[in-house]
Amino acid sequence: MYPKQKEAIFCKERFSIIEASTKSGKTVGCMVWLAEQAIKGGANRNYWWIAPICSQAEIAYRRLKAGLGQNNYVTNASNLTVTLANGSTIWFKGGDKPDSLYGEDVFGAVIDEATRCKEDVWHAIRSTITATQAPVRIIGNVKGRKNWAYQLARKAEAGVPSWRYSRITAADAIEGNVLSESEVQEAKRDLPENVFRELYMAEPSN
């Protein structure tokens, strides 16, 4: 990972919220982070990856499986789970039914595409980690100002204790050799300016 990506995800703060360019490495970085949390865990410990809907969570599930070794985990395609050799289980869940996220003990979580998730997802996750005091990473593109993730990012940016705020732009991803500068420039020509600035520069439109 490139330095800005690593600093945002593998920070010492319990909570990290990252507003980032599309395809800037936030998803892959957080998959590595969550797997590391699970590897350091133990039997019967649960780790969650939450996406807006199940089909998006399944993308991360497939990518994590591809990134792990061949003999150190067991998967369940029906439940979208990866159980490691130490007994920790990583669950990939959709956030379209937030009430289903209550009840379990969770020792680490990622909320992916946070600006496209319902606010009740955050309420459920925050409640679920109360007993375990688990760390959470919240990631996504910027999508206007009228959503819970944008407002939470502003609080973190203001310096709320235990929180870290990070902004990763396409320029950062280009510098980190994750994105091609020519491809980003083509996208800038192809997209409306406000859409480009949100998706690539992490700047909200009105």
N, C-alpha and C positions, 0 to 999 in steps of 0.2 A: 504494500500500500504506500501511497505517497504521503508525505508528512502531514498535510492539512487534513486529509481523510483519517489518518491514524489518530491524530490529536483529538479530533471531534468525537470519535467512536470509543477509543480506548483511554478515555480521560478518567481521572480519579473521582469525579463527581458521580453521585448516585444516578442522577437524571441528566440525560443529554438530549437536547432537541436540535435537529439539524435541518435547516432550510437549504435545499441544494438543487443544483442543475439536474436535469434529466441525464441519466447514464453517466453520472459522475463518480460512481463506485460506492454510493451510500448503502445500497442493498447488499452487495457482495461483502463490504466491510462489516456490516451488521450481522450477516450470516456467520462470518468468522468469529465475531465477538460472542454471539449467542452459543455457538458450538464450543468455544473456549469456556464459557460459563458452565455449560453442561459437563464438559470434561473435568472441570474442577469440582463438580457436584458429587452426587452419590446416589445410592439406590432410592427409588421412589421420589426423586426430586423432579419437578416438572418445570419446563422452560417453554415459553410461548412465543410464537411468531403470529402476529395478528395483521391481516390485510382487510381491505374493505369488504371483499367477498371471498368465498372459498376458492373459486377458480384462480384468483390472484395469489392466494396462499399456496396453492398447489404448485405454482411456478417456482416459488422459493423452496418448496419441499423437493422438487426434482433437482434443482440446482445444488442444494446441500448434499443430496445423495451422490451426485456426480463428483462433488469435491471431497468426499470422505474416502478412506481406504476401503478395500473390498471385504474385510473380515472383522471389522470392529463395531458393527451395528446390526440391528434388526429393524426392518421397516414394516409398516402396516399401511398399505395404500388406501384402505377404506377409511381409516381414522386420520390419515396423513400424519403419522408419527414416525420418529426415528429414535430408537432406544439404543443407547450406547452400551459398551461392555461394562461400564461401572453402574449401570442400572438407571441412569438419568434418561429422561424422555423429553425430546423436543416435539412439541405439538404445533401444527400449522392450522390456524383457524381463521374463519371469516368473521368479520365484525358486523354482519348485517342483522344479527340477532343478539344484541348486547346482553340481554338477560341470561343467555347461555354461558356467559363468561364469569359468572359469579360462582363461588363455592370452593374452588380448588385452591390448594396452596401452590404458589408459583414463586420460583427462585430467580427468575430473570425473564425479561420480556422485551420484544421489539414491536412497536406499532408502525407498520409500513404504510406509505401513502396516507399519512395522517390527515392531511387536509381533505381527503375524500372519505374518511371514516366518520361515523356519527360521533357526536360528543359523548354519548352514553358509553362508547367503547372505553374512552379514557376514564370515565367515572368507575366503570367495572374493574379495569386494570388497577387503578389506584386503590380501590377497596381490597382487591384480591391480594395485593402485596403488603398489606398492613402488618400481618403477623410475621412474614419472612423478611421484611425490610429489603426486598429485592431491588436490584438496579433495573432501569428501564431506558431504552433508546427509542426516541420518537423521530421519524424521518419522513421526508416527502418533499414534493415540489411546492412552491408557493402557488396558492389559488385564491386570489383576492384577499380581502381583509375580514370578511364576515364569516369566520369559522374559528372554532375553538383552538386549533393548532396555531394559527397566526397569533391569537391573543396570548396563548401560553408562551409562545416564542418571545413575545415582547416582555413578558414578566421575567423570563430567564435572561434575556438580554440586559435587563435592568439590574441584574445581579442578585436574584433570589438565592438564598443559601441552599446548597446541595444541588444546584442546577448549573448546567453549562449550555450556552447558546453558541451555535456555529453556523456560518453561512459559507457554502461552497458553490462557486460559480463555474460556468463552463471554462472560463480562463484558468481557474485553478486545476480543473480536470485536464486541460490541454497541457499545462505545465507539468502535471503528474503523468503525462503520456497515456492517459485513459481515453481522451477524445482527440479527434483530428481537427485542427484549426480550420482546414478547408471545408470539412463537413459542417462545422458550426456556422461558418460564414454562409454556406448554402442554405442552411436552415433559417438564418437571419433574413435572407432574400425571399425565402418561400413563405414565411409565416408573417401574420400581422405583428406589428411591433410590440403591442401589449402582450400577445401570446408568447412571443420570443423572450421578452424580458422576464416573464414569469417562469417559463420552462427552462431557460438557460442562464439567466442572471439572478434568479431568486429574488426578483423585485415585484411586489404586488401591483396589480392594476386596480382601477376603481370599478 
